[in-house]
Amino acid sequence: MPLYHHSGVCVESWVELSTTAPMRYEVDTTNDAATLFFGDRNEYVMRLSRKNLGQMLELGSRAAADLASATPDDE
């Protein structure tokens, strides 16, 4: 049972990845989708359509650019 289901998003848990978390993917050309696997034993799996994958990559690229341009606070 999902924890949250609204607006086309079904959330079952919160996931935070370490910088060393193993990642891999599989492509399903028949269904025009990709499955992303995270963790040593694939503890977190995300299946995305081609369109959703493109949207996620665009969003991630914008976030990475924002992080790269951010100046750390001087303490």
C-alpha positions as CSV (number, residue, x, y, z in Angstrom):
1,M,0.0,0.0,0.0
2,P,1.5,3.3,-1.0
3,L,2.1,6.0,1.6
4,Y,0.9,8.7,-0.8
5,H,-0.8,8.7,-4.2
6,H,-1.8,11.9,-5.9
7,S,-1.3,13.7,-9.2
8,G,0.2,10.7,-11.0
9,V,2.9,10.1,-8.3
10,C,2.8,7.0,-6.0
11,V,5.3,7.3,-3.1
12,E,6.1,4.3,-1.1
13,S,9.1,5.6,0.9
14,W,11.6,8.4,1.3
15,V,15.0,7.6,-0.3
16,E,18.3,9.4,0.3
17,L,21.4,8.1,-1.5
18,S,24.9,8.3,-0.2
19,T,27.6,9.5,-2.7
20,T,28.8,5.9,-3.0
21,A,25.5,4.1,-3.5
22,P,25.7,1.7,-6.4
23,M,23.5,2.5,-9.4
24,R,22.6,0.7,-12.6
25,Y,19.8,0.7,-15.2
26,E,17.9,-1.5,-17.6
27,V,16.2,-0.4,-20.8
28,D,12.9,-1.9,-21.8
29,T,12.6,-1.1,-25.5
30,T,9.3,-2.9,-25.9
31,N,7.6,-0.6,-23.4
32,D,9.8,2.5,-24.1
33,A,10.9,2.7,-20.5
34,A,14.0,2.5,-18.3
35,T,14.3,1.0,-14.8
36,L,16.9,2.6,-12.5
37,F,18.3,0.5,-9.6
38,F,20.0,1.9,-6.5
39,G,21.8,0.1,-3.7
40,D,23.8,-3.0,-3.4
41,R,20.7,-5.2,-3.5
42,N,18.5,-2.9,-5.6
43,E,16.8,-1.6,-2.4
44,Y,15.3,1.3,-4.4
45,V,13.9,0.9,-7.9
46,M,12.4,3.6,-10.2
47,R,10.7,2.8,-13.5
48,L,10.3,5.7,-15.9
49,S,8.8,6.1,-19.3
50,R,11.0,7.7,-21.9
51,K,9.2,11.0,-21.4
52,N,9.5,10.9,-17.6
53,L,13.2,10.0,-17.9
54,G,13.8,13.0,-20.1
55,Q,12.0,15.2,-17.6
56,M,13.9,13.8,-14.7
57,L,17.3,14.3,-16.5
58,E,16.3,17.9,-17.4
59,L,15.3,18.6,-13.8
60,G,18.5,17.0,-12.4
61,S,20.7,19.0,-14.9
62,R,19.1,22.2,-13.7
63,A,19.6,21.3,-10.0
64,A,23.3,20.3,-10.7
65,A,23.8,23.7,-12.4
66,D,22.3,25.5,-9.5
67,L,24.5,23.6,-7.1
68,A,27.6,24.4,-9.2
69,S,26.8,28.1,-9.2
70,A,26.0,28.3,-5.5
71,T,28.6,30.0,-3.3
72,P,28.9,28.4,0.2
73,D,28.2,30.6,3.1
74,D,31.3,32.1,4.7
75,E,31.4,31.3,8.4
